Amino acid sequence: MSYSRKATLPSLGTGDRFHFTLALGQDEIEGVCKEDIDEDWYQVYGPKREQIEALQNLKKKKNKDGRRFKHLVQRMIVSSRWIKEAAYHSQELTRRNILSRRMSEDNLDFNLNDFRAPRSNTAFSGLSSKESDVLKKHPWLRTPADVDALTKVVNRIKMFDRHSPAMKRAIARFMQFESFGNGRVIIEQGTPGISLYIMVSGVVQVVLTETDPRGKTTSRVVGVLRRGQCFGELALMHDTKRSSSIIVKGKAELIRLDKDDFELARRMTRKHELAERLQALEKHDAFKEWGELDLRQAMMRCSVEEYPPNSVIFGGVEGIIEEVFFVVSGECRIVRRMAFLERTHPDGTKALAMAPKKNTGYKLKPYEEIVPRFLQVRVLREGQFFGIGEQLKSIFYLSGGVSSSKILRVDRALLYRHDDGITLGRLEFMARGMIPTKAETFTTFMETRLWEKFKANVLREVLERKRTNKTRKMT
């Protein structure tokens, strides 16, 4: 069964209707090609240009009859929200709305739950005026620059930290802005969960309604949520019913993300990530001779990870690792942890030597000490790889110091089983001597140190001569 979602805008009195369908087949591998990564998937699967122009024309008519347009749009938004969450609970909802209004009129300024630890993040600091304006736009009318601005908002929301950059961008495209007045029931206890809400401003009360064995129903406030906190997050992952009601106290502004939009973003992001893996596999020489079927099976057992500048990709472990790493873009620095034997001479000068091995029984003298140092021994660039049999106990791989790095991580067993280990053996042969030994590292370090001292002495002499010549001319 294929997955599809159709969004329809009402005619708004013009007789026109606009449709767009986003669909992805049951088998996510079928139809994935490396070209999918080179353009925005929303531009491919989203509404066509003529549909967007028609929607923009509708928006221009607002100037002629602004009041009527605004009224109809508000009616449409209110109707859609109530149909989703409480259509079949109309009588019970009316009774609880009356109850909520009575509770909002009570003196609830002091509540012990206000001083308890919040159940979600509070790092979100709200929205700027520009971000609010972009968030109020219809998703069809948001430009790539608008999506970039909203992606920065998603990056500030802690609950989305575990998602990939592509997924965060997709979430940013579908987020909506909502504002509610005093006493409004945003979520009703017992109704299906279909949306996640993030507080932008204002206060909402968490109201729990319980029925005792005698049939008496009581409602009480069990929490208060403010800016930065979120509720309804379980609705995105599970088909659960609301465990409590959320009622606005005063006025509240929120960001809403619907479950169907979240699922759609996740499925389309999945296709984008698979296309990115396929492109990375086809780009490397190690997979040039692999057939199309082998590549599509391989892209399901690998991943492309992006590492920010100066972050550790891998290292400091013992034994054979289970993955092989290929540099897709950026740089990867190889850093070795070395132990030096530092001797302090009577005149205060210091000399370095290689530290003796632990099993030699060497005892340090009073003027000696072991000093650890981290030395960069090599830089890997696009197309190169690591993780082929190296001893990584004292080796670390770091991303570039200026820009981020993308790394393709491939399951080692996949390379071993593909062609009886021929590909893996070829990579192991190419990786020989890639990392210099400790002795070679020490020799290179000492030569570099002497060369730097020599250059510093030459520069000092040149500056001293210039200073002397200038003094002679002045006298």
C-alpha positions in Angstrom: 0.0 0.0 0.0 1.4 3.4 -0.9 1.4 6.3 1.4 -0.2 9.5 0.2 -1.5 12.7 1.7 -3.8 15.2 0.0 -4.2 18.7 1.2 -7.2 20.7 0.0 -7.9 24.4 0.3 -11.6 25.4 0.4 -12.8 27.5 -2.5 -13.3 30.6 -0.2 -16.2 31.7 -2.4 -14.2 31.7 -5.7 -15.2 28.2 -7.0 -11.5 27.1 -7.2 -10.0 24.2 -5.4 -6.3 23.4 -5.1 -4.8 19.9 -4.5 -1.4 18.5 -4.1 -0.4 14.9 -3.3 2.8 13.7 -1.7 3.3 10.0 -2.1 6.0 7.4 -1.5 5.7 3.7 -2.4 5.7 0.9 0.2 9.2 -0.1 -0.7 11.4 2.9 0.1 14.3 1.6 -2.0 12.4 1.7 -5.3 12.6 4.9 -7.1 15.6 6.2 -5.0 18.2 7.8 -7.2 21.2 10.0 -6.4 19.6 13.0 -8.3 17.0 13.2 -5.5 19.7 14.8 -3.3 20.5 17.6 -5.7 17.2 19.5 -5.3 14.6 20.2 -2.6 12.2 17.3 -2.4 9.4 19.7 -1.5 9.9 21.5 -4.8 9.6 18.1 -6.6 6.6 16.6 -4.7 5.0 19.7 -3.5 2.4 21.9 -5.3 3.1 23.0 -8.9 3.9 26.6 -9.8 0.4 27.3 -11.2 -1.1 26.1 -8.0 1.1 28.4 -5.9 0.3 31.3 -8.2 -3.4 30.6 -7.9 -3.1 30.6 -4.1 -1.1 33.9 -4.3 -3.9 35.4 -6.4 -6.4 34.4 -3.7 -4.2 36.2 -1.2 -4.2 39.4 -3.3 -8.0 39.5 -3.3 -7.8 40.1 0.4 -7.2 43.8 -0.3 -10.6 44.0 -2.0 -12.6 42.3 0.6 -10.2 41.9 3.6 -12.8 41.5 6.3 -14.7 38.7 4.5 -11.5 36.8 3.6 -10.2 37.0 7.1 -13.5 35.9 8.5 -13.7 32.9 6.2 -10.1 31.8 6.9 -10.6 32.0 10.6 -13.8 29.9 10.2 -11.8 27.4 8.1 -9.0 27.0 10.7 -11.3 26.7 13.7 -13.5 24.2 11.9 -10.6 22.0 10.8 -9.1 21.9 14.3 -12.4 21.0 16.0 -13.2 18.4 13.4 -9.9 16.7 14.0 -9.9 16.6 17.8 -13.5 16.8 19.1 -16.1 16.2 16.5 -17.5 13.1 18.1 -17.2 14.6 21.6 -19.4 17.7 21.0 -21.7 17.3 24.0 -18.9 16.4 26.5 -16.7 19.1 25.1 -19.4 21.8 25.7 -19.7 20.7 29.3 -15.9 20.8 29.8 -15.6 24.2 28.2 -18.0 25.6 30.7 -16.0 23.9 33.5 -12.7 25.3 32.1 -14.1 28.9 32.0 -15.1 28.6 35.7 -11.7 27.3 36.6 -9.9 30.1 34.7 -11.9 32.6 36.7 -10.7 31.1 40.0 -7.6 32.4 41.8 -4.9 30.1 40.5 -2.0 32.5 40.5 -0.2 30.4 43.1 0.2 26.7 42.3 2.7 24.3 43.8 3.3 22.8 40.4 4.8 26.0 39.2 7.8 25.3 41.3 8.4 21.8 40.2 10.9 20.9 37.4 9.3 21.2 34.0 8.7 18.0 32.1 10.3 19.3 28.9 13.0 21.7 27.7 13.0 25.4 28.6 15.9 26.4 26.3 13.6 27.8 23.7 13.6 31.6 24.0 10.7 32.4 21.8 10.4 33.9 18.3 11.6 37.1 16.7 9.2 39.3 14.8 10.7 38.0 11.5 10.4 34.4 12.5 6.8 34.9 13.6 5.9 36.5 10.3 7.4 33.6 8.4 5.7 31.0 10.6 2.3 32.6 9.8 2.8 32.0 6.1 1.2 29.1 4.5 3.7 26.2 3.9 3.1 26.5 0.1 4.2 30.1 0.1 7.4 29.7 2.2 10.6 30.4 0.2 13.9 28.5 0.8 15.0 31.5 2.8 11.9 31.3 5.0 12.6 27.6 5.6 16.2 28.4 6.5 14.9 30.9 9.1 12.5 28.4 10.6 15.2 25.7 10.7 17.1 27.9 13.1 14.0 27.8 15.3 13.9 24.0 15.2 17.6 23.9 16.1 16.7 25.8 19.3 14.1 23.2 20.4 15.8 20.5 22.4 13.3 17.7 21.6 14.4 17.8 17.9 18.1 17.4 18.7 18.2 13.7 17.8 16.9 14.4 14.2 19.1 14.9 11.2 19.6 18.3 9.6 17.4 17.2 6.7 14.6 16.1 9.0 14.8 19.4 10.9 14.5 21.3 7.7 11.4 19.3 6.8 9.9 19.9 10.2 10.5 23.6 9.8 8.6 23.6 6.5 5.4 22.1 8.1 5.3 24.0 11.4 2.3 26.3 12.0 1.6 29.3 14.2 -1.5 29.4 16.5 -2.9 31.8 19.0 -5.6 31.1 21.6 -7.7 33.2 24.0 -8.5 32.8 27.6 -10.4 29.6 28.5 -9.8 27.9 25.2 -9.4 24.1 25.3 -6.4 23.3 23.1 -6.4 19.5 24.0 -9.2 17.6 25.6 -8.6 14.6 27.7 -9.6 11.3 26.1 -9.4 12.5 22.5 -6.9 11.1 19.9 -3.6 12.8 19.8 -2.8 14.4 16.4 -0.6 17.3 17.1 2.5 18.5 19.1 2.5 22.0 20.6 5.4 24.2 21.6 4.8 27.2 23.8 5.9 30.5 22.4 4.3 32.9 24.9 1.6 32.8 27.6 0.5 30.2 30.1 -1.6 27.0 29.8 -2.9 24.8 32.6 -2.8 21.0 32.6 -6.2 19.8 33.9 -6.8 16.2 34.9 -10.4 15.0 35.1 -11.0 11.8 37.2 -14.2 9.8 38.0 -14.4 8.1 41.4 -16.2 4.7 42.0 -19.4 6.6 42.9 -19.5 8.2 39.5 -18.5 11.7 40.6 -16.3 13.6 38.2 -13.7 16.1 39.5 -11.2 18.3 37.6 -8.0 19.7 39.1 -5.0 21.6 37.8 -1.9 19.4 37.9 0.6 21.6 36.1 1.3 24.9 34.4 3.3 25.2 31.1 5.1 28.3 29.9 7.3 29.5 27.1 9.7 26.8 25.8 7.8 23.9 27.1 5.9 21.5 24.9 3.0 19.1 25.2 1.4 16.4 23.1 4.8 14.9 21.9 3.6 11.3 22.3 1.0 12.0 19.5 3.8 12.1 16.9 5.1 8.6 17.7 2.2 6.6 19.1 -1.6 6.3 18.5 -2.5 7.4 22.1 -5.3 9.4 23.6 -4.7 12.6 25.5 -4.1 11.9 29.2 -5.1 15.4 30.3 -6.7 18.6 29.0 -4.7 21.7 28.2 -6.6 25.0 28.8 -5.3 28.5 28.1 -5.1 31.0 30.9 -5.0 34.5 29.5 -3.6 34.4 26.0 -1.1 31.9 24.5 0.8 31.6 21.3 2.1 28.2 20.2 3.8 26.4 17.4 1.9 23.4 16.1 3.2 20.3 14.3 0.6 17.8 13.1 1.2 14.1 13.1 0.5 13.5 9.5 2.9 16.3 8.5 5.6 14.8 10.8 5.1 11.3 9.3 5.3 12.8 5.8 8.5 14.7 6.6 10.0 11.6 8.1 9.3 9.4 5.0 10.5 12.0 2.6 13.6 12.7 4.6 14.2 8.9 4.6 14.2 9.0 0.8 16.6 12.0 0.8 19.0 10.2 3.2 18.9 7.0 1.0 19.7 9.0 -2.1 22.6 10.7 -0.2 24.0 7.3 0.7 23.7 6.0 -2.8 25.5 9.0 -4.2 28.3 8.6 -1.6 28.7 4.9 -2.5 28.8 5.5 -6.2 31.3 8.3 -5.8 34.0 6.2 -4.1 36.4 4.0 -6.1 35.9 1.0 -3.8 32.3 0.6 -5.1 32.8 1.4 -8.8 32.5 -2.3 -9.8 29.4 -3.0 -7.6 26.2 -3.7 -9.4 23.0 -1.7 -8.9 21.4 -4.3 -6.7 24.5 -4.6 -4.5 24.6 -0.8 -4.1 20.9 -0.6 -3.1 21.5 -3.3 -0.5 24.6 -1.5 0.7 22.8 1.8 1.2 20.4 0.2 3.7 23.4 -0.8 5.8 25.4 2.4 5.9 25.0 6.0 7.0 26.2 9.4 6.1 27.1 11.5 9.2 28.0 15.2 9.3 30.5 16.3 12.0 30.9 19.9 13.0 34.5 21.4 13.0 36.9 20.1 15.6 34.8 17.2 16.7 36.0 13.6 17.3 34.7 11.2 14.6 36.2 8.0 16.0 39.2 6.7 18.0 40.6 5.7 21.4 39.2 2.1 21.2 40.9 -1.3 21.2 40.3 -4.2 18.9 38.9 -4.3 15.3 36.1 -1.9 14.7 32.8 -2.9 13.0 32.7 0.0 10.4 34.8 1.4 7.6 34.8 5.2 7.3 35.0 7.0 3.9 35.5 10.8 3.7 32.6 12.2 1.5 33.5 15.9 2.0 35.7 18.1 4.1 38.8 17.0 5.9 39.6 14.3 8.5 42.7 14.8 10.7 44.6 11.9 12.2 45.9 12.6 15.6 48.2 10.3 17.6 48.6 10.4 21.4 52.3 10.2 22.2 54.1 9.9 25.5 57.4 11.8 25.8 60.1 11.5 28.4 61.0 15.0 29.4 64.4 15.7 31.1 65.1 19.0 32.9 68.8 20.0 32.8 70.5 21.9 35.7 70.4 25.1 33.6 66.6 24.9 33.3 66.5 23.7 29.7 64.4 20.7 28.8 65.0 17.8 26.3 62.5 15.3 24.9 63.0 11.6 24.2 60.6 8.8 23.4 59.0 7.4 26.6 60.2 3.9 27.5 57.8 1.0 27.1 55.9 -0.1 30.2 57.3 -3.6 30.3 60.9 -2.6 30.3 61.0 -1.8 34.0 62.5 1.6 33.5 62.4 3.9 36.6 62.1 7.6 36.3 64.8 9.7 37.7 64.0 12.8 39.8 64.6 15.2 36.9 62.5 13.1 34.5 58.7 12.9 33.9 56.3 11.5 31.3 54.5 14.2 29.3 51.6 13.3 27.0 51.1 15.1 23.7 48.6 14.9 20.8 50.3 15.3 17.4 48.6 15.6 14.0 50.2 13.1 11.7 48.1 13.2 8.6 45.1 14.8 6.9 42.6 12.7 4.9 40.5 14.4 2.2 37.6 13.5 -0.1 37.8 9.9 -1.4 40.1 8.6 1.3 39.2 6.2 4.1 40.1 4.8 7.5 39.1 2.0 9.9 40.8 -0.8 8.1 42.7 -2.8 10.7 44.4 0.1 12.5 45.1 0.0 16.2 43.1 2.9 17.4 43.9 2.8 21.1 46.1 5.9 20.7 44.7 7.2 17.4 41.9 9.7 17.0 40.1 11.0 13.9 38.9 14.6 14.0 36.9 16.7 11.6 38.4 19.7 10.0 39.3 22.8 12.0 37.3 25.2 9.9 34.4 23.4 8.1 32.3 20.4 8.9 33.0 16.9 7.5 30.7 14.3 6.0 31.7 10.7 6.6 30.2 7.6 5.0 30.1 4.7 7.6 29.8 1.2 6.0 29.3 -2.0 7.8 32.6 -4.0 7.7 30.8 -7.3 7.3 29.1 -6.0 4.1 32.5 -5.5 2.5 33.7 -8.9 3.7 30.7 -10.8 2.3 30.4 -9.0 -1.0 33.1 -10.6 -3.1 34.7 -13.0 -0.6 36.6 -10.1 1.0 38.4 -9.0 -2.2 37.2 -5.4 -1.8 38.1 -5.4 1.9 41.5 -6.9 1.1 42.2 -4.2 -1.5 41.4 -1.5 1.0 43.6 -3.0 3.6 46.5 -3.1 1.2 45.9 0.6 0.3 45.8 1.5 4.0 49.2 0.1 4.8 51.6 2.8 6.0 48.8 5.4 6.1 49.5 6.1 9.8 53.2 6.6 10.7 54.6 4.5 13.6 55.5 6.0 16.9 59.2 6.1 16.0 58.4 7.9 12.7 56.1 10.3 14.5 58.7 11.1 17.1 61.4 11.7 14.4 59.2 13.9 12.3 58.2 15.9 15.4 61.8 16.5 16.5 62.8 17.5 13.0 59.9 19.9 12.8 60.8 21.3 16.2 64.4 21.9 15.1 63.3 23.5 11.9 61.0 25.9 13.8 63.8 26.8 16.2 66.1 27.5 13.2 63.6 29.7 11.5 63.0 31.6 14.8 66.7 32.2 15.2 67.1 33.4 11.7 64.2 35.8 12.1 65.7 37.0 15.4 69.1 37.7 13.8 67.5 39.6 10.8 65.5 41.8 13.1 68.6 42.4 15.3 70.6 43.5 12.3 67.9 45.9 11.1 67.7 47.4 14.6 71.5 47.8 14.7 71.7 49.4 11.3 69.0 51.8 12.1 70.8 52.8 15.3 74.0 53.4 13.4 72.3 55.7 10.9 70.7 57.7 13.6 74.1 58.3 15.4 
